[in-house]
Amino acid sequence: VYRHISVILCSYAASSKIEPFYKGGKVQISKDEKYIFCTCGSRVNVLEISTGKIIHSVEHDDQEDITSFALSCDDELLVTASRALLLKQWDWRQAQCTRSWKAIHTVPVASMTFDCTSTLLATGGCDGTIKLWDVVKQYCTHNLKGSSGVVHLVQFHPDINRLQLFSSSLDCGIRLWDLRSSQCVCVLQSHYSAVTSLSFSSDGDTMISSGRDKICTVWDLKNRKAKRTVPVYEAVEGVVLLPEKKDFSQIGVTSKDLHFITAGSKGVLRVWEASTARCVYTQNHNSAVTPASEGEEEKDDDPHGITYLLHLPTASRLATVTAEHNILLYQLPGLTTQQQFVGYNDEVLDVKFLGKADSHIVVATNSCQLKVFELLTNSCQILYGHTDTVLSLDVFKKGAVFASCAKDKSVRVWHMDSDSGQVRCVAQGSSHTNAVGSITCSRIKASFIVSGSQDCTVKVWDLPADLSPTGTDIHQLTARTTEKAHDKDVNSVAVSPNDKLLASGSQDRTAKLWSLAGEGNLGLLGVFRGHRRGIWAVCFSPVDQVLATSSADGTTKLWSLQDFSCLKTFEGHDASVLKVIFVSRGTQLLTSGSDGLVKLWTIKTNECVKTLDAHQDKVWGLHASRKDDKMVTGSADSNITVWAVSVNLTLIPFYFSLLRYCVVWNTNARNCLDAQAVLQVLLTHLPPEELLQYQGARTHLEGLIPYTERHMQRIGHLLQASMFLNYMWQKMRVTGASSSGEESRDDRGDGDDSNCSGEEDEDDDSEVSVTKKASTNNGRVENGKSTKTNGNQLCESEESSEDEDMEDDVKKQIKTVKRLPVSQCEALAS
């Protein structure tokens, strides 16, 4: 009964998603500086800056890609242009199209902008023409011809009384149009490559233009001549004039002359003095690897480059858009990073919970950067360090330190500051000869990591005692041991909950169990054979002496750690099973596959109790929180989904009735085991405040305590008696055995109680003994059913009798002590 209750309570439902919202193209920020508008295929997404959530999305009915859009200066109108040569006007807050008309252009629209009155809309087409529209009276007012090629830039002069429009096309000139006469009055010639942006001074008499020819030009608009050319030495994509009469001394502005900020292919912001063409400030990158290092040849498609630079004058901030589709917000005057949003993640290869109360997730995507998302705001930290695609992640027990490995043949250890939430690299190691495809951390404390590589080896890396970041130094790791583990790629490695065993899974269709106890080489304990194709993941049970493996043959298997036999096989995925983890305190399995599905299995019945249609592509990332109340998945479709345990509130009266039955069952010693098992499930997965809202719940819980204490006392006496029987049995074996007393002690494995505390033993010999026992004696499998043993149970089983003929009632009462949640009852009753 209690296992079925556990299934009901541990059903997951999607609680939030991190989806792609920007795949390149135009980005615009609303006048009130609350929203970011950006294109994503056939949609324009509206991102709320404060929460990082997509709150609105508009999409053309024909699902044609949107080529350009413009938001009016009063934030009321949104106009989009698609490849179908239609212009659509939207009430974007309601996601409703209010008007649609033909663009008249013969080819798609490449650029759009509104004037400051939100009345005139200018569209620049790929046919070399510019059209002006009166969006209030709904007609075309101007048809400006003369540009050569695609008009990729149109911008109104900020002073509407001048009625001037600036445009640029493939001839690299800046055309100035007089809207009164509909004539091009002049062409400003200075650039030899595409002009990317224009910025105007407050009086409207000075303009700065930037280009991909690595220069910026300062223009006198009164004389319509260039005053100065500033060599910037990078392809410039955006330029912003700094506001006058403000203190920007933090970024090198010491004079009252005109200053401007540039952003481009090098991925850094720089401040320039217009009168002297001198760079007075260069932004420092906080990454371990600076984008576009000095002396390195620049590339047109450098992923670190900046494609847009936007000014938010009210909040005194800057926004940049990178070629990797990331949006970063900086606070002036210090240019400190405030928020980062990731528009597109590409394939998600791994994902893990991180931080206090699992407040963050760290994500490995199809790139060399790691991304750390704050779940509350979707704000993201981008971590630089690896130089090739990051393949795998793992997090230490406390959640503040995690490890990563990549195709660059290296492993890295990262630390999150508990106060600021900032993450930085604290250690690295590189001695593999091929890509490192899997990594796992020690479970008890942050003492070592284990990596598995495509070079077929497994390495154990010892970590320094203090991993707190000190200065800019990064600890250099050295592998304690290297073992040729498999004949093909090592796809997965996992450390047991007591840090004594290691499991590895390989493309050679086998999984292996290793001893981690000694200081020397890994000791092979056994091989798991039975999968028909390569093994993608291995995972230890947190309570049983069993190992779970998932394979490309579409199955998940459960193995005994004593005789390496297959206990159970779970079939249900239509393709490779990429990940497997234990949840619900080891009573259930979660698996994810290439079919985009996540399945929840009950181990006792081999039954798939829940199928989550999570993604449209391979689900590489699968991780459960430390309390099993949340789960996160990441897929090759670039979506990240956070799932939470969903409790059906309509079943609460049933649970309350069940609680009353537990109180009655607990009064009888023969039924107390079942009562405590059901009670454990209820108190683990059901919030106490929901139980206490029913009248009489507190009285029932108080009634549990005296009987539970009486059961504990009785079990204590039985346990002492069993120790006496164990002692007598061992003495009888020693008397009749031919081996020495020292061998008998090794067989028994008693005499080292330190392992019961969960701490690592300093005695190497005793560690080997305990490891040997963990792989041979603990967690016996009877009739295909595994016997649960957690840390405390392991200690008790070492002290219990090995006589298989021990009386059944003593065994049953000893097991009862594992199920008594007295502290939880007392806490609720108080």
Residue, then its C-alpha position, 0 to 999 in steps of 0.5 A: v500500500y505504501r509503495h502505491i502511495s509513494v507513486i501517487l505523491c511522486s508524480y512530476a508536473a512541469s513547473s517552469k521552462i527555460e525556452p529559446f526566445y532569440k535566435g538572431g535578428k533585431v533586438q529592441i528595448s521598450k521606452d519604459e525599459k521593462y521589456i526586451f523585444c526580439t525575433c525567434g523565427s516566425r515569432v517576436n517574443v517579449l521578455e520581461i527584464s525583471t523576471g526573465k520570463i517570456i510574457h507575450s509572443v506574437e506570430h504570423d499566421d502563415q508562420e513565415d519568418i519575421t525579417s524585421f520589426a519595430l516598436s513605437c516610441d510610446d510602446e503601444l504599437l508593434v509592426t512586423a514584416s515577414r517574408a510573405l511581404l506583409l506588414k502586421q500591426w499588433d496589440w502586443r499585450q493581447a497578442q492580437c493583430t489589429r491590421s495587416w497590409k501589403a508592404i509594396h516592396t517587391v522583396p522582404v523588408a530588411s529594416m524598420t523604425f518609428d519616429c519619435t511621435s510614433t506616427l511615421l514608420a519607415t521600412g527599408g527593403c532588400d529592393g533598395t527602396i524606402k517607404l514611409w507609412d502614416v500608421v494613424k491614417q494608414y497610407c504610404t506617405h513617401n517612396l524613396k528611391g536611389s539606394s543601391g542594394v539592401v537598405h539595412l539601416v533606417q533611422f529618423h533624426p531625433d528632432i522631428n522638426r527637421l523631418q530628416l531620415f538617415s539610411s545606409s545600404l550596400d554602397c556604405g554611404i549614409r544617405l540623408w533624406d529631406l522628407r519635405s521634398s522626398q529627396c536625398v540631400c547628401v550622401l555622407q561618405s567615410h566608411y568602406s564597409a557596412v554602416t552598422s549604427l548611428s548615435f546622435s548628440s543631445d543637441g542633434d548637431t553631432m552624429i557618430s556612425s560605426g562600421r565593420d571597416k573598424i572605424c567610427t566617424v564623428w559627423d558635423l550635421k550642420n556642415r554635413k562633413a566628417k569632423r574626425t575618424v576614430p580607428v577602433y581596430e575591430a568591426v564595430e556593430g554598435v555605438v552609443l554617445l555618453p550623456e553629457k553633464k554626468d560623472f563617468s570618471q569610473i570609465g576614464v571620462t575626465s574631460k567635458d569633451l564628447h565621449f562614446i562607447t563602442a561594441g564589436s567583434k572583440g566582445v568588449l565595451r570601450v570608451w573613446e574620446a571623440s576630440t582626440a580619438r583616444c581610447v580612455y577605457t577598455q572593459n575587463h572580461n571576468s572570464a578565464v579566457t578572454p574573447a578574441s585574445e590579442g594577436e589572435e586573428e579575428k573571425d567574422d563569426d566570432p561567437h564572443g562578438i557583440t552584434y547590438l549595443l542599446h542604451l537605456p537612459t532612464a536606468s543609466r544602463l547598457a544592453t549588449v547582444t552577442a553572436e551567441h544570442n546572449i543579452l547582457l545588461y550593464q550598469l553605468p558608470g561602472l559597466t558592472t554586469q547586472q543581468q544576463f539572458v541566454g536567448y538560445n542554448d543549442e543542444v543541452l547536454d547536461v544539467k544539474f541543480l546548484g546552490k542553496a535549496d537548489s536555487h540555480i541550475v548549471v547547464a552544459t550546452n553545445s558550446c565551451q561555456l557553462k551557463v548558471f541560471e537563477l531559477l527565480t529570475n532566469s538571469c544567467q551567468i556565463l562561465y568561461g574556461h573550457t576551450d571546447t564543448v562541455l560534455s558532462l557535469d556533477v555536483f557535490k553533496k552541499g551544492a556549492v561546488f561542481a565539476s565539469c569535463a569537456k572535449d578539450k581533454s580537461v576537467r574543472v572544479w567550480h565554486m559558487d559563493s553562497d552570498s553573491g551567487q557568483v561562480r568561478c573556477v577553482a581547480q583544473g586538471s588535464s592529462h587525458t589523451n582524448a575527450v572527457g565524456s563523463i565526470t562524477c564527484s565524491r558523495i560524502k565530502a568534496s575530496f575527489i572527482v572521477s573522470g571517464s574518457q574516450d581514451c578508454t581510461v578512468k582517472v581519480w583526481d584528489l582535490p585540495a582540502d580548501l576549495s574556497p577561491t583565493g585571489t585569481d589562483i587556480h589549483q592544478l590537479t594531478a590524477r591520483t590513479t589512471e586505469k585502462a577501464h574499458d575497450k571503448d569510450v567510457n560513457s558514464v562513471a558514478v561513485s557509491p554513496n559511501d565513496k568506497l565503490l566506483a561504477s563505469g559504463s562503456q560503449d563496449r556494452t559492459a559496466k564495471l564495479w571498482s574499489l576506491a578504498g586504496e591509495g593505489n590503482l583501482g581494484l576491479l571487483g566485477v563486470f556487469r554483462g547483458h546489454r546488447r548495445g553501449i551503456w549510456a549511464v550508470c547510477f548507484s541506489p541510495v539505499d540498496q546494494v544495487l546498480a542501475t544501467s541504461s543502454a542504447d538497446g532501449t532498456t534499463k537494468l538493475w544489477s546486484l553488487q554481490d554476484f553481478s547478476c541482473l535483477k530486473t529489466f525495464e523496457g518501454h523506451d523506443a530508442s536509447v535510454l540516455k540517463v537513469i537516476f533513483v528517486s523517492r528514496g530508491t523506490q523509483l527510477l527516472t529514465s530519459g531517452s532519445d525518444g524525448l520521453v521521461k519515464l517514472w518506474t516503480i522498482k518493486t513492480n517493474e511498472c512505468v507509472k508515469t510518462l512525461d512527454a518532455h521534449q521533442d528530441k534527445v533528453w541528455g540532462l536529467h537530475a533530481s533535487r536533493k529532496d526529490d521534490k524537483m527534477v530538471t531535464g535538458s534536451a537537444d531541442s534546447n529546452i530546459t524544463v523544471w518539474a515539481v512533485s505535484v500533489n493532488l489536493t483532492l486526495i488529502p482527505f484520503y491521506f488523513s484517513l490513512l493517517r488515522y489507520c496508521v495510528v491504530w495499526n501502530t498500537n499492535a506490535r505485529n502491524c507496527l512495521d506496516a504502519q511506520a512504512v506508510l507513515q514514512v511516505l506520508l510525512t516525507h512527501l506531504p507538507p505537514e501544514e496540509l495534514l494539520q489543517y484537518q481537525g484532530a490531526r495533531t491528536h492523532l500524531e501525538g498518539l503515535i509517539p508513546y507507542t513508537e517509543r515503546h516499539m523502539q525500546r523493544i527493538g533495542h532489546l531484541l537488537q542486543a539479543s541478536m548481538f549475543l546470538n551473533y557473538m555465539w555463532q561467530k565463536m562456534r564458526v571460529t572453533g570449527a574453522s581451519s583458518s586463522g583467527e585473523e582471517s575470521r576477523d576479516d571475514r566478519g568485518d566487525g571491529d571497525d565501527s567508524n564506517c557506521s558514521g559515514e566518515e572516511d576511515e583513515d585505516d587503509d586496511s579496514e577500508v579495504s575490508v569494508t569495501k570488500k564486504a560492501s560488494t559481497n555481503n550487504g544487500r542480499v537479493e532474495n527471490g529477485k527482491s533487493t534488501k534495502t540498506n542505507g548508511n545506518q542499516l549497513c552498520e546494523s547489518e555488519e553487526s547482525s547474525e549471518d545465520e540464514d536460519m535466524e528466526d523470522d520474527v527477530k529479523k522482522q523486528i530488526k527491520t522495523v527500526k529502519r522505518l520509525p520516523v519518531s522525530q518527524c512525529e514529535a516535530l509535528a505534534s509540537 
